[in-house]
Amino acid sequence: GVAIIDPAATYIDLDARLQPDCTIQPGTTLTGHTVVEAGATVGPHTTAHNAHIGANANVAHSWVVGARIGRG
């Protein structure tokens, strides 16, 4: 499954897609057609809109719009 550390402090849009074994940290907002691949950690305090976050990537304290972040 997906680990959402603090669901009350996290927003995930219906169009966002999360693969198994990713972790979503508090203060994270995922909107549009954002994809988070397996093993990635997003947040804390990250906003991603129409972004693709690769497997095992670590994206903290970021504003990501329309970008592709590679694996690892």
HULINQUI-V757673 format. One record per helix or strand of 2 or more residues. SS is the DSSP state (@ for helix, = for strand). FROM is the first residue (numbers start at 0). LEN is the number of residues. If there is no record, write none. Layout:
# HULINQUI-V757673
SS&FROM&LEN  SS&FROM&LEN
This chain:
# HULINQUI-V757673
=&2&2  @&6&3  =&10&2  =&16&2  =&22&2  =&28&3  =&34&2  =&40&2  =&46&3  =&51&2  =&57&2  =&62&3  =&67&2
